[in-house]
Amino acid sequence: MKSNSVLFTKKKSLFKYNGPNDSIDWEVDFDKNITGISRVDDYVFVTKKNNWGISNSTSLIDFNSGKKLWDLKKIFYSIYIIDDTLIFKNSVNKFTAIDINSGLEKFSLKSPFTWSTPKTFLLNGKFYIFSSKTVYHLNIDNGKLTESKLPHKLNAKDLTSAFILDEFQININNFPSSDSGHMIMGDAGGADAGGAGGDAGGAGGDGGAG
């Protein structure tokens, strides 16, 4: 996904600079200050803060056209994009799925683990949520959790302290592009270190996705 463009932010606006043409392809204005931006494929997540300096909303922008797809009063952590579904963990530790084109919620469920922080990964089209003792498969169509097992060679107990880079993240992190984004993807066990949010360290808010 080669690109010769760079995303930059001003205080309340985001613009796409076209290097070869030395031109601005598009610019989007917001009513709040931008705290972070991250790009995944053709989607640009823009995190904004309110008048009290708290990041509390995210807009999704089409990278090619600059069209704003939606604006939600949510901050996204540990995200995955699977077909047209965006799966993320929100600020109250719920696993939530929305239609990425409309922003409409498909489901939201509490973490199945009360006393531990689970890890997640995507493999062979299956979305796993697991702790050292229990493994679940999350059905991304209806939000149903089914107790499951990891592939034979994987031991959940050995993986709860491991770093995980799965098939979705490998795909994202290997884009040969200078502006492919800078959020830490997936792995919900990372103390909320990733996600499209400027208040979690995942999407820094000083400049652009260079």
Summary of the structure (lengths in Angstrom):
residues: 210
radius of gyration: 17.3
end to end distance: 14.5
largest distance: 55.2
contacts: 644
relative contact order: 0.19
helix: 5%
strand: 41%
